């Protein structure tokens, strides 16, 4: 049987791919991996299409038994994984045999670790994606986080394996390292904030609160004030939008965000830095830096070239 048995699921482990798109008008956000870069690179390591489904583990990893031989890779935060008690390297493909047990512990740094298996996790498509949307119980395995005793079927690989372990090149890892300063573009309601408030936003350090999940990250720090008390008409909100509610403390909308909102948005996280947001834990601190839309597009293009062109080498 080509499958994985869940012995222990960890804190929150879900099936995720690159997300479902085109359904915001009916209230369904894209979901998908919180750290999309790590998921894509882990898939590359095992020879999968980058959009293939893998497992996203949060803060504390799970324990899994492989019921058939396969190639696996771990990427993202280091959860101190072992295979039958022996350390498993991050950012590198590893061959496992039937009956071996992979155990992941608590995170050493960062919030999420991704486990990809050659062929990919075999769960049904829901609205074009296998991703688990926890808030609405869509996708993944029965729309929920994994639990002990679950058995995940694996797809047959689309191509023959290379037979040689692969790893991510060091310069790629250096380039995708987590940023302490997150780059943002102007939000649509920037004009409701004075130059002083904009300066306060970029000069202050904000801490991620305990109210942080796949829907959004509430930040604690100097409150931001609008000009007057302007109400805005509820409108569509994108992934990475930074809302400022009445208490003035920003909220970063994330992969399971509501698709409309009525709070003013001072900024939006650029696509090239969203993977850093996906690795933030409660009590982590961040600062923000404004860049132009043109800079954001260039940074994303550079990141795509880095990932898709020669990111692998023999281990």
N, C-alpha and C positions, 0 to 999 in steps of 0.2 A: 504494500500500500504506500503510495506517494503522499505522505502526510506528516504533520507535526502534532504531537499531543501536548496540550497545555497542562503541566504539572502544577504550576503556580503562575497566576497572571501578573503579579506585581501590583503596583498602585493603580495604574490606569493604562492598559494596553489595548490598542484598537488596530483594526485593519485600515490602512490609508494608502491612497495613490495620489496623483497630482491634482485631484479635485474634480468637481462637477460644475460646469459653467453653462450659463444661458438660462438660469431659472430664478434669478433675483426678482423678476417681475411677479413671481408667485410666492415670494418670501423664502426661497431656499438659497442660502449662501453656498459658496463653493466648497467649503470644508477642505479636505485634503491634508497632506502632511503639514505640520506646523513649521518644520524646517525642511522645506522642499529641496534645498540643495543637497542635504545629507541623504535624503531618500533617493534622489536621482543618482548620486555617486555610488551608493550601495548597490543599486540596480546595475549600474555599469560594471561594477566589480564582479558580479556573478553572471554577466552576459545577458541580462534582461533588457527589454525596452525600458527607457527611463521612467515611463508612466506606470510600470507594473506595480501591483499591490504588494506592500510589505507590512511589517508590524511597527507601530510607533509605541514605544514605552516611555512612561513619564515618571521622573524622579526616582522610582524604584522599579527595576526590571523584573522580568518573569523567568521561569524555569521551563524548558521545553525539551521533549524527547523526540528525536527524529526516527521515524519508522521506516525510512529508506535512505540510502546514501544520496548525498547532494552537496552542492557548493553553497556556502552562506557568506554573508558579509555584514559587519556592524559598522555604523557610521553615526556621526553626531556626538552627543555627550558620551563620555567614558563611564560605563556602568561596571567596570571591573569584571568583565565576562570571563567565565572558565568553561572548558569543554572536558567533561569527566575529570574536573579538578585542575586542568592545565590552562594557563592563561591564553586567552584568544586575542590576537592583535586587532586593534581598530584599523579601519580604512584599508582592509586587506581581505582578500577572499580566502576562505578556509574550507577544506574538504572534510565532511563528517560522514561517518558510517552509520548504518542502521543500529539503533539502540543507544547511541551516544546521547548524553544529556548536556545541554547548554544552560548555564545558570548565570543570570545577570543580577547584580546587587544594586545598591543605591548609587546615585550619581556622584561623581567626583567633582564635576564642574559642568554647568549647563543643565538643561531641564529634560531633554528628550534624546533617546537613542533609537536608531532604526535597525531592524533586522530584515534583511532581504535574502530570499532563497531562490536559487536558480529555478526558473519557470514561473515563479510568482505565486502568491496566494490565490486559490481558486474559490472565489465567492461571487454571487450573482451581481450583475450590473444593476444599479438603481439610478435612473435618470442619467445614464451614461457613465457612471463612476462606481467603483467599489468602496469608496471612502465612507467611513463611519461618521455620521453627523449625530453626535451624542444627544444634542438637545432635542432632536426630532425623531430619533430612533430610525434613521434612514441608513441603508447601506451596511457594509461590513458583514459581520457574522450576526445575523438577526437584529441588526441595528443597535448593537450594544457593545460594551467593553468585554474583553475575554474573561472567562472564569475557568477555574480548575475543572479538568475533565473534557474541555472542548477539544475537538480534533479538527484541524485545518487541512483540507486537501490542497495539494500542490498541482499546478499546471505542468504539462509536459513542456520542456524547453523548446523554443522555436528553432534554435540552431544547435549544432554540435558544440560541446564545450572545448575550449582551447587546451585544457589539460594542464595548464600552467598557472599557478597562483598569481594573482594580480594585486597591485596596491596603487593607491593614489599618490601621484608625485608630490614631493614635499613643497614645491613652490605653489602648487594648487592649494594645499592645506594652509600654507601661510597666507595666501590671498583671500581665503574664505574664513579666516579666523574671526571670532566674535568681536564686535566693535563695542567700545565703551561709549562712543558718541554715535548716535543714530542719525542718519541724514534724512531730512524731510523737505518737502516742497510746500509752498503756501497753500493753506486750506481755502475753501470757497468763501468762508466768512472772515478772512483775515482782516477785512476792513472794519470789523467790529472791535478790534483790539488795537490799542495805541502802540506807538513805537516803543514806549516804555515797557508795555506788557510783552511785546515781542522780544525785547532784549532780556526781560526777566525769564522768559521761557527758555532762551538759549544759554543764559549764563547760570542757570540753576541746575542743581542735581536732584533728580527725582528717584524715589525708591518704589520698587514694585511691591504692592501690598499683598496680603493673603487673598484678596479678591482678584485672582488672576487665573484664567483658564483659557480654553480654546475659543471662547466667545469674545473675551476682551481682557485687558490688563489695566486695572485701576492703579494710578500712580499717586504717591504722596509727596508733597513738596509745596513750594510757595504757590498760593492760589492765584489764578489769573482772572482779571476783571475785564468785562466788556465796557464799551462806551454805553452808558445808560442801561436800560433793561429791555433790550430788543428781543422779541420773540421771532423765530423764523418758522416758515412753513415746513412741515415735515417733508423730507426729501430722501432720495436714494443716498446710501452711504457706501463707500468702497472699502475693501480690505486695506487696513493700515491707517484709516482716518483717525485723527486725534481729536476727540470731542472734548468740549469744556462744559460740564454741567454747572448747575447753579452754585455749587460749593467751590468752583474754580479749580478743582484738582483734575488733571487730564485723564482721559481713558483712551487707550489704544484699542481700536476695534480689530478683532483678529479673525481667524479662519471660519469660525462659526457665528460671526457677528449677525445682528439683526440687519435686514436689508434696507430699512428706512430709519430715520431718526430726526429729532427736532432740536438737538443741541447744536450750537455753533461749532464749526470745525476750524481750529487754528492752523492745522497742518496735516500732512499725510506722509507716512513713512514711504520712502522710495522702495521699489521692488527689489533692488539689489541688497537691501538691508533687512528684508522681512525675515530671513533665516535667523538673524541675530535675535529678533523679537521672539521667535519660536523657541529660543534657548534660555530666555529669561526666567528666573525663579523668584518667588517671593523673597524680599529683602535685597535682591540685586539692585544696583543703582545704574542710572543712565543719564546722559545729557543729550541735547539735540543741537543739530546744526542745519541751517537752511541752505539748500542748493537750488539751482534753477531746474526747470523741467528739462531743458536741453542737457544739462549735466546728468540728471537722473537717467535719461534715455541712453546716454553714452556709457554710464556705469553699468547699466543692465546689459547692454550689448557686449561690453568687455567681459562681464561675468559669464555670459552664454558661450563666448568663444573659449574661455578658460575651461569650462566644464566639458564642452562637446569636442574639443580638439586636443587630442594627445594628453589626456589627463591621467592615463594609466601607464604603468610599467610593470615589468616582471618583478615579483616579490623575491 
